[in-house]
Amino acid sequence: MTESYIQNLFAERIGGKQYGKSTAIYKFAKIKAAKRAALAANPGAEIIDMGVGEPDAMAFPEVVAELHKEAQKPENRGYSDNGDAVLKEAAARYLDRVCGVRGINPETEVIHSIGSKAALSILPAVLINPGDYVLMTTPGYPVFGTHAKYYGGLVHNLALTEANRFLPDLDAVSADVLSKAKVLVINYPNNPTGASATPEFFAKVVEFARRNRIVVIHDAAYAALVFEGKPLSFLATPGAKEVGIELHSTSKSFNMTGWRCGFVAGNELLVKAYGDVKDNSDSGQFLAIQHAAGYCLDHPEITEKIAAKYSRRMDALVAALRGAGFSAIKPKGSFFLYVTAPKAAVKKDGTRVQFKTAEEISQWLITEKLISTVPWDDAGAYLRFSVTFVAKDQADENRVLAELGRRLGEVRFEF
Ligand SMILES: Cc1ncc(COP(=O)(O)O)c(C=O)c1O
């Protein structure tokens, strides 16, 4: 077959003429393929899927009712552009009541997003010129960095390690990188490590940003999913609004991943510039969805119920993994449990299987034990277990976790 001339037209940022020709298979595609193969080899068997990165449950009925009500209003039907006052005001109230962030001006310091992912893909256009550096944590959610590179920017990775409680070591960034760095992207509670920030760390980030004239983008996608105490907002740090913005989302906090709604808040200049680029990228989220999201922000007890479920599941998951020899420590928030990957598994008959990477054990767990996890080899070898696995009710939840423990208990892991 002759190749379409279109093949020669692709932009270099997505591979140019080579676009689509790479045979490399990415992590999540490998996981999917291994799950398909495991099911084909074990027809009817149950895969315990601990790899899911989104809530297992629906939005709460009262939120769906709110959407239904708002969707029937003719005035909500059209382009919403950068949104009306409803979500903005609810966001300012939410930041105040739930996160202790005082004095956010809903008119000038908040604009909605069609999810944090969309905001992270828009914001590089606001800040990145060719040659500018972005400081990103690794392992992490790569979207800002991907788009920064599209604009000719460079990503400098800051490793998240156990020794630093999965907080980046800002003092280790070289003067050369700092002189070209424009943005620091952080995310707490963190995906995938499950780590939480501290007020002291955030204070250090503000000081670091001021000293080096850097913008801070705090991706707070999991901020409200905490197992004890109140959510910790970067914006609650003295001086934070002078250096950055925070991205909130209803996706994880209110079981609304498919609804696509969040907000960007903080520094007025940055929010304005985000709005200007956003205006040239999308025409705003459906107002009925924005209004239902606003309803959620005024009902943080919904998130508390979701977090209580994750906390309960997390306790049982930690116990099951500890029983199998993993050194699992319950995180303070998010729905992720990040554990050191075993180096080997020894079967009852003495056969020993060795794993050089987290990806190897993750593949082995799917194939041999029908347990799906997400491997991370970016800063040490780790497995990410998510408590958003599917279970009908609490009894089923216990059954799934007991079964996980049983399957893992069939071998002895070496670390
Ligand atoms: C760290 C992080 N940021 C942002 C997102 C995207 O969230 P949203 O659904 O608001 O686009 C995710 C989703 O997995 C995430 O893990």
Ligand as a Chemical Component Dictionary entry (heavy atoms), coordinates in Angstrom:
data_LIG
# 
_chem_comp.id                   LIG 
_chem_comp.type                 NON-POLYMER 
_chem_comp.pdbx_formal_charge   0 
_chem_comp.three_letter_code    LIG 
# 
loop_
_chem_comp_atom.comp_id 
_chem_comp_atom.atom_id 
_chem_comp_atom.alt_atom_id 
_chem_comp_atom.type_symbol 
_chem_comp_atom.charge 
_chem_comp_atom.model_Cartn_x 
_chem_comp_atom.model_Cartn_y 
_chem_comp_atom.model_Cartn_z 
_chem_comp_atom.pdbx_ordinal 
LIG C1 C1 C 0 -2.032 14.080 39.412 1  
LIG C2 C2 C 0 -3.202 14.224 38.512 2  
LIG N1 N1 N 0 -3.490 15.430 38.029 3  
LIG C3 C3 C 0 -4.540 15.613 37.207 4  
LIG C4 C4 C 0 -5.322 14.555 36.816 5  
LIG C5 C5 C 0 -6.441 14.811 35.865 6  
LIG O1 O1 O 0 -7.611 15.127 36.545 7  
LIG P1 P1 P 0 -8.882 15.674 35.810 8  
LIG O2 O2 O 0 -9.862 14.560 35.728 9  
LIG O3 O3 O 0 -9.341 16.807 36.660 10 
LIG O4 O4 O 0 -8.474 16.142 34.455 11 
LIG C6 C6 C 0 -5.049 13.278 37.292 12 
LIG C7 C7 C 0 -5.869 12.130 36.851 13 
LIG O5 O5 O 0 -5.526 10.991 36.945 14 
LIG C8 C8 C 0 -3.964 13.110 38.163 15 
LIG O6 O6 O 0 -3.653 11.902 38.647 16 
# 
loop_
_chem_comp_bond.comp_id 
_chem_comp_bond.atom_id_1 
_chem_comp_bond.atom_id_2 
_chem_comp_bond.value_order 
_chem_comp_bond.pdbx_ordinal 
LIG C1 C2 SING 1  
LIG C2 N1 SING 2  
LIG C2 C8 DOUB 3  
LIG N1 C3 DOUB 4  
LIG C3 C4 SING 5  
LIG C4 C5 SING 6  
LIG C4 C6 DOUB 7  
LIG C5 O1 SING 8  
LIG O1 P1 SING 9  
LIG P1 O2 DOUB 10 
LIG P1 O3 SING 11 
LIG P1 O4 SING 12 
LIG C6 C7 SING 13 
LIG C6 C8 SING 14 
LIG C7 O5 DOUB 15 
LIG C8 O6 SING 16 
# 
